[in-house]
Amino acid sequence: MSWEALTAELDAWAQAGKTAEFWWRDDDAVDTTPALERLIDIQRRQAAPLMLAVIPARAQSRLAARLADEGGITVVQHGWAHANHAAVGQAKAELGSDRPTAYVLGELVRGRLALDALFKGAWLRVLVPPHNRIAPVLAAVLAPAGYVGLSTYNPRRTPPPGLRQANSHMDIMNWTTRRFAGETEALGLALTHLRARREGRADPAEPTGLLTHHLAHDDEAWRFTERFLAEVAGHPAARWADPRAMYRS
């Protein structure tokens, strides 16, 4: 896939009289780092609202202080400690079914209290499960526990009771090599979801989600992120959605 293919797809949205919404999520924030500063700089210059998933058990007060005046960044909860509790040979998961639901929910509530203390309540009660996996029985009790939303990966289906859900669809990293996946792969993920939405094969109201991981980025990943943000913002049939509006509307 190419940048020209992205433009052609957005042109197709325009011809259909539709606007393609996108949104941006970045995972694994814990502290102030040069990578975080680069992320903030790009967010400011591109003016694309960002949802930042913070790991409560590892989050530092410096992070909260740094983000206090960054109005374009919305903090949400990234599990508890980003630990893997899955059995050997199973897909990684912190919030899977390998431990009692009540125990896992207790960890999440502990994480919520930690974020309350750090951010003085100025964060959005949306859960981003580490590794994008959560046991259905746990997802079903998030709303009674005080959460308003959930974000995982791949096109959403029916959200858990009482929750709004917006997923990410284009992870730009290759986790085998731990490097940028490449323009062809990353753009292909975006186009697959965009076309499915336009053709009615996926929920047309779910914004196409860009997923980044600032602590893992190489220079190519940074360059792609900034260009993708700019390309979307520069097309008349595309727009960046604000996560706060997505989860509160």
ChimeraX attribute file (.defattr): number of C-alpha atoms within 10 A of each C-alpha:
attribute: neighborCount
match mode: 1-to-1
recipient: residues
	/A:1	14
	/A:2	14
	/A:3	15
	/A:4	9
	/A:5	13
	/A:6	19
	/A:7	16
	/A:8	13
	/A:9	18
	/A:10	24
	/A:11	18
	/A:12	16
	/A:13	20
	/A:14	16
	/A:15	11
	/A:16	11
	/A:17	9
	/A:18	14
	/A:19	18
	/A:20	24
	/A:21	19
	/A:22	22
	/A:23	25
	/A:24	25
	/A:25	24
	/A:26	20
	/A:27	23
	/A:28	24
	/A:29	24
	/A:30	20
	/A:31	18
	/A:32	17
	/A:33	14
	/A:34	11
	/A:35	18
	/A:36	18
	/A:37	13
	/A:38	13
	/A:39	20
	/A:40	19
	/A:41	12
	/A:42	17
	/A:43	20
	/A:44	16
	/A:45	11
	/A:46	15
	/A:47	14
	/A:48	23
	/A:49	20
	/A:50	25
	/A:51	22
	/A:52	23
	/A:53	25
	/A:54	29
	/A:55	25
	/A:56	27
	/A:57	19
	/A:58	16
	/A:59	21
	/A:60	16
	/A:61	15
	/A:62	14
	/A:63	18
	/A:64	21
	/A:65	13
	/A:66	14
	/A:67	16
	/A:68	13
	/A:69	9
	/A:70	12
	/A:71	10
	/A:72	16
	/A:73	22
	/A:74	19
	/A:75	24
	/A:76	27
	/A:77	28
	/A:78	27
	/A:79	29
	/A:80	28
	/A:81	18
	/A:82	19
	/A:83	13
	/A:84	14
	/A:85	16
	/A:86	16
	/A:87	12
	/A:88	7
	/A:89	6
	/A:90	8
	/A:91	12
	/A:92	17
	/A:93	21
	/A:94	23
	/A:95	30
	/A:96	24
	/A:97	17
	/A:98	13
	/A:99	12
	/A:100	11
	/A:101	17
	/A:102	11
	/A:103	10
	/A:104	19
	/A:105	19
	/A:106	13
	/A:107	18
	/A:108	23
	/A:109	18
	/A:110	15
	/A:111	23
	/A:112	26
	/A:113	15
	/A:114	20
	/A:115	26
	/A:116	15
	/A:117	13
	/A:118	19
	/A:119	17
	/A:120	12
	/A:121	13
	/A:122	15
	/A:123	18
	/A:124	19
	/A:125	20
	/A:126	28
	/A:127	24
	/A:128	27
	/A:129	25
	/A:130	25
	/A:131	19
	/A:132	18
	/A:133	18
	/A:134	19
	/A:135	15
	/A:136	12
	/A:137	12
	/A:138	17
	/A:139	23
	/A:140	15
	/A:141	18
	/A:142	22
	/A:143	18
	/A:144	11
	/A:145	12
	/A:146	14
	/A:147	20
	/A:148	18
	/A:149	24
	/A:150	24
	/A:151	23
	/A:152	19
	/A:153	18
	/A:154	17
	/A:155	19
	/A:156	16
	/A:157	12
	/A:158	9
	/A:159	15
	/A:160	18
	/A:161	12
	/A:162	15
	/A:163	21
	/A:164	19
	/A:165	20
	/A:166	26
	/A:167	24
	/A:168	25
	/A:169	24
	/A:170	23
	/A:171	22
	/A:172	25
	/A:173	21
	/A:174	13
	/A:175	11
	/A:176	7
	/A:177	8
	/A:178	11
	/A:179	16
	/A:180	21
	/A:181	18
	/A:182	15
	/A:183	17
	/A:184	11
	/A:185	18
	/A:186	25
	/A:187	20
	/A:188	18
	/A:189	20
	/A:190	21
	/A:191	23
	/A:192	13
	/A:193	23
	/A:194	26
	/A:195	17
	/A:196	14
	/A:197	20
	/A:198	20
	/A:199	11
	/A:200	10
	/A:201	12
	/A:202	16
	/A:203	16
	/A:204	17
	/A:205	11
	/A:206	22
	/A:207	24
	/A:208	28
	/A:209	26
	/A:210	23
	/A:211	22
	/A:212	23
	/A:213	21
	/A:214	21
	/A:215	16
	/A:216	16
	/A:217	18
	/A:218	14
	/A:219	10
	/A:220	13
	/A:221	22
	/A:222	21
	/A:223	12
	/A:224	17
	/A:225	22
	/A:226	16
	/A:227	14
	/A:228	19
	/A:229	22
	/A:230	15
	/A:231	14
	/A:232	20
	/A:233	17
	/A:234	11
	/A:235	15
	/A:236	13
	/A:237	21
	/A:238	19
	/A:239	18
	/A:240	20
	/A:241	19
	/A:242	19
	/A:243	24
	/A:244	17
	/A:245	8
	/A:246	15
	/A:247	17
	/A:248	10
	/A:249	7
